[in-house]
Amino acid sequence: MSAKKKNSDNANMLVAFVVLVCIVLGITLFGFFFMQPDPEIIQGEVEATEVRISGKVPGRIEKYLVEEGSFVKAGDTLVILDSPEVEAKLTQARAAEKAASALNQKANKGTREEQIRGAFEMWQKALAGLEVAKKSFDRVQNLYEKEVLPAQKRDEAEANYKAMLATEQAAKSQYEMAVKGAQEEDKEAAQAQLNRAKGAVAEVRSYMSETMLTSPISGEISEIFPQRGELVGSGAPIMNVLDLQDMWVTFNMREAYLKDFPKGKEFKAFVPALGDKEITLKVTYMKDLGSFAAWKATKVTGEYDSKTFEVRAKPTAPVGNLRPGMSVIIK
């Protein structure tokens, strides 16, 4: 009985051992086939060049010529602003230009004929007075030399003669100035004033052109901010234009992965929004995001602080229906 019981115990132990081995093997196979860790993925986002449209002058939105989603070409007019202040400044500048032009014409044309004639007659009158004063002085001088008249009378006649001589010279100068016209300095000053007024008009006209805003690039209107009739300030953004010909994908990667994505490297990725379409990208830009984006180690030893880098990659070929904001996945 004891031998038989011993054989039975050995058989039970063998069965238990076989069952245990089968269980361990089953768990191992299950873990190998069904509990493998998911592959690591890196997710990025499609971005594109975006240009903000804004004006130099304040005004109200008078009219939109486009709407969100519209495709525009470089040079197309997008929005018209109403700016009464700029129009008033243009009126003032034109009035100043007209006044400066009149002064310039007057300086270049010279003195009027009536003024020249009047100056000439004043000179002739002074000449006649000088002739009379000269004859009177000569007579008094002769009588003084004959001691008929006292020295005082001679001095009075001489003073009168010299005064008439100065009057004649002054009248002659006035006549010559009238004939010559404005001085060269006055003409240059008048021309400079006119040029300044023309510059002011050109400046205001440049501001007037800013009331009709055009697109600097070809692209799609992505956003329009103010509504029609709203007031916008100088430099305030009015709308955004997307350049869909200049798109890229931005990834934020730990530096441990950078060895697999050097600059110039081409790699495959897929776009979930396009039905997991596979695309080829090329790394064009790489920059660290600073200490604020560092990944901290969780162990005291064997780990280190790993920085996060911004990596940009552009499609090597145009991708149909690719839009900014779409996710791009790397496995």
C-alpha positions, 0 to 999 in steps of 0.5 A: 500500500505504501509503494502504491500510494507513493507512486500515486503522489508522484503522478499527481506531482508530475501532473501538477508540474505539467499543468503549471508549466502549461499555465506559465507557457500560456501566459508567456505566449499570451503576453508575447502576442497580445500584450506587446507595447504599442509602437511610439508615435510622434504627432505633428501639426501642419502649418502654413505662412500666414500674412496679416492685412492691416492699414496705416490709417484708422477708419471704418470698414466700408466694404469687404470684397472677399469672404472667408475661404476666398482665394485671392491673387497678389494685388487683389483689393480685399477691403475698402476703409472710410477715413474722412480725416484723411480726405480732409487732410488731402483738401488742406494739402491741396489748398497749401499747394495751390497757394505755394504755386501762386507765390512761386509764379509771382516770384518767377514772373517778376514785377508788374509793368505798372510797378516798373513804370511807377518806379521809372517815373519816380526816378525821372522826378528825382533826376529833375529835382537833382538838376535843379538842385545842381544849378542852384548850388552852382549859382550860390557857389559863384556868388559865395566866391564873389563874397556876395552871399554868406557861407550859410547860404552856400552850405544850405544849397550844397546840403540840398544838392547832396540830398537830391543826389541821394534821392536820385540814387535811391529812386534809380535803385528802386527802378532797377530792382523793379526791372530785375524782379524778385531776388534769386533767393526769393525765387528759390524760397518760393520753389522750395515752398512749392516742393514742400506743399507737393510733398505734403499732397503726395504723403496724404495721397499715399495715406489715401491709397491705404484705405483700399487694402490689397493682398501682398500674396496669393492665398486663401482668406482664413479669418476676417476679424471686424465686421462691416461698419466697425472702426479699426485703428492704425496697424490693427489686423483686419484679416489673415491670408494663408499661403497654401503653397508654403506649408510645413509640419511642426513636431516637438521631439525629445532630443533622444529622437533627434539622431533619427531626424537630422537636418535634410533627412527624408522620412515617411509619415501619414495624415489621419485626416486624409485617410492615413495617407502616407507622405514624404517629409524632409527636415528643414529646421531644428531648434530647442524650445528652451529650458521651460520645455525640458523633460525631467528625469524620474530616476536618480541615476541612469537618466538625464534631463532631456530637452525638447526640440522643435523640428520642421519638415516640408513635404517633398511633393505637393499633397492634395487637400493638405490643410493647416491644422491637420495632424501628421503621425510618425511611427 
